[in-house]
Amino acid sequence: MLKSISVAALALTTGCYFMYPKQVPKVNGQLLVQGETMRIETHKEKRWGTCSDSDYKYDRCEIIHGKLKAPYAIYTAKAVYNGNTLRRSDFNELVYQDYAQRVKKVEDLKGTCRISLVPSVLAIATLALAYVGPLMSGNKFTDDQKKYIYIGGAAAGLGLGLLSYPLGGFACVKASRLAGNLFAGARETEWEAFDPKDFAEIEKLADDFNARQGAAPAPVEEAPVDTGEPLTE
């Protein structure tokens, strides 16, 4: 029971530590070309997946590399600007006017978050010592003494962990959330969806960017419309 409490305390006190956001992409600052138009290109691909009951029922499964697979359509989109396919981070830098400020906010929050890592690490160390110490001590402690060590270690670890939140742990959560929304797939050059309508948001962002540049709405090279006919390679 006491060991379970110690493990639970460990999970509760180190939440901020594990919410620490990953590296933040740098602001390029050299992407903008006056008068250059951004366009969104979409493409429909045929892929193969595990057969569902519906695929079996309507005989849509085929033998691919010795296994039964069912075809499905996936749509991809990419942003092209100044003759180059943009990474997602570059796309965000161009379409969000306050991108640099957003990046700085995440970096500032990460700085605050680092403060909370100290009590979080101490909480981990305290709980680990309280749990492992009696186990490694052989018969030096009685069962009652071991219980007091477990309770004391859990209490100390919990106190340190709870202290980490007001010292900066709250910033870890905010920074991780903002970074996840803004930098997800930062190095990737494509978006994927099962429905091309899901690309409406990036198309709107590209249109707004072109409007600020005094250009026409972003041309969209659309994928073929899915008519329900069997997919072809």
Protein Blocks (a to p, Z undefined) as FASTA:
>chain_A
ZZmmmmmmmmmmmmmmmmpccdddddeklmpcghiacddddddddddddddfklmmnopa
cceehiacdddddddddddeehiacdfklmmmmmmmklmmmmmmmmmmmmmmmmmmmmmm
mmmmmmmmmmmmmmmnojmbcfklmmmmmmmmmmmmmmmmmmmmmnommmmmmmmmmmmm
mmgoklpcbdcdfbfklmmmmmmmmmmmmmmnopacdddddddddehiacdZZ
